[in-house]
């Protein structure tokens, strides 16, 4: 048995049979329902069509083929926040906060800026400041202009994040296709008991 990628795990079903299963596929064994549920771009149950688990291997292969198809064609789902948090005290879009007022050490006028969180796929998010004005030159028009720059920065980072996530999922789909062809998702031996 070869080493499985991090996004593939071993699952033991109710019969004691073990399978390598890609993420986004869950096993359902409840009363008269036995099968594999795909959870990517919506949900779909691939039934074993048996109560003794004998159809589990075939239904897992069908679920895996559908997962590969969806990963190859759909944009990757992300956990990027789409709306402001309920507890957020301002009406600013997600990932943007402020205005932040900072003082300088030399005693000059303090300046105001917006803080922008820029997501990066597979890496730590970056923080950027978008300058508004000094405290004495601050106007609503300058705030609106800075907010538009912050929104544009955030949108560009989100687009890059989604593209990178989709590229990663498509590469994962290619690996899953190779694993499926190599028989990696077939039934394994039962655990010695």
Secondary structure, DSSP 8 states (H G I E B T S, - for coil): -----TTEEEEE-TTS-EEEEETTEEEEEETTEEEEEEESSSEEEEE-SSSSSTTHHHHHHHHHHHHHHHHHHS--------S--TT-SS---TTEEEEEEE--TTS---EEEEEEEE--TTS--EEEEEEEEETTT--HHHHHHHHHHHHHHHHHHHHHHHHHHHHHHHHHHHHHHHHHHTTTTS-B-----
